[in-house]
């Protein structure tokens, strides 16, 4: 008698390799942490979900999909778009780098380019990637999981490391060669509303940053992450701001927890791991701890 083993989670059928994909999300073996403006060089492999392109950043969320910002794309024509994973430097040799072409661009149907509301987009890779210490998916903030004001989060990217002016002098520094990282506090909705008097800060957005520390041009689409229950969780996607690192204008990010249903609906059986506010990891809203083996005899 032979049998096949499947894993069933709340009536959804998953391959064991996809469940493994979720179980490793948010783990960064080379990250020992308990412009980007005001940041510093990241240790290679510290942020293994970070991907780079020639114009925007983003995050690997499973073995074949990455999450980024809608404002990075003027159309859904892939046009030979290529993304790089496992990259540490922009021009020097990257021995751990893997590249993939993009076969689909799926931006949120309600994205508003005037207000930047729903500034979120999914890219499907031409084929899956294998996980190692330098390439791993990030966990995603599930519905209702939003960081409170004052929480320290991390932003990474290859964007410009200056705000354009310093001590009244115009600056034109080159983009950094190495991936940058910066630790910033989440700013309350009230404070953010006061800062952006002529901009509608919607419930789909969150704000973070402080004087001299911020995301900047070139970081768009990149990750804002928080460590929860031992795993790194994608809380925000770099969206917009006024200047970079200015004390009166925190950076504005798309709030990932608002899009669990949309992300799950678009990526289909390519499972992503969502973490709730209690630190529980789930597949399609069902706790990982609840799955069971169903032995099907043939």
C-alpha positions, 0 to 999 in steps of 0.5 A: 500500500502506498500513500500520499501526504498532503497538508490541509489548512482550513479546507485549503490544500497546500504543498509541503514546500509552500508550508515550508516557505511560510515557516521560514518567512521573516528569518534572517540568519545573518542579521544580529540586530536585537539614504536611506537618510541617517542610515548605515551600510547593512551587513550582507544578508541582513535583510534577505527579502530585499530586492533591487531594480534600477529604480525601486526596491521591494520585498520577497514575500514567497518563492515567486512573488515580490511586493513593492509600490504602485507608483513605481510603474506607469503601466503593467507592461513588464518590458523586460523588467528584471529584479535582483535578490541577494544583492549587497552592492549595486555595481560590485560583484554579488556572489549571492545574487539571483536575478529573475525577470518579471512576468506580471505586474499587478497593482492595486486597482484603487491606486490613486496616483494623485493621493498615493492611496493604495500604493501597493503592487505585486510582481510575479517572477518568471520562476521560483527562487530557492531560499538560503541565508541570503534570500528568504521571504519576509512575513507580512502584517496580517489584518489589524496588525499595525505598529503603534506610535513610538515603535522602532522599525527598520527601513532598508534600500539603495536610495539617496543618503542625503536630503538634497540640502544641508546647512543651506547648501545644495547637495548632489551626492551619488547613490550608495553602493551598499544596501543601507539600513536605518531605524526610525520610530512610527509617528502617530496618525494625528502628528502625521496629519498635522505635518501634511496639512495639504495631503490626505493621510488615509487609513491605508498609510502609516508614517515613520521617521525623525530628523535626519533619519528617513527613506528617500528617493530611490527607496520607493517600494522598499520594506519597513519591517518590525521584529515580532515573536522572532520573525521580521514582519513587513509593516509598510512599503515606502510610498512618499514624503516631502524632502527626506529626514526633515523633522516636520515631515515623516516618511509615509508608507503603505500599511501592509496589514490593510491588504491581506485579502488582496495579496492572498487573492492575487498570489493564489496558491503561492502562499505567504505568511501573515502575522497577526498582532499577537505574533501568530503566523498564519496561512490565509488567516489560519494559524500554522499551529492548526494544520494537520496531516491527511493521509490519502491511501491510494 
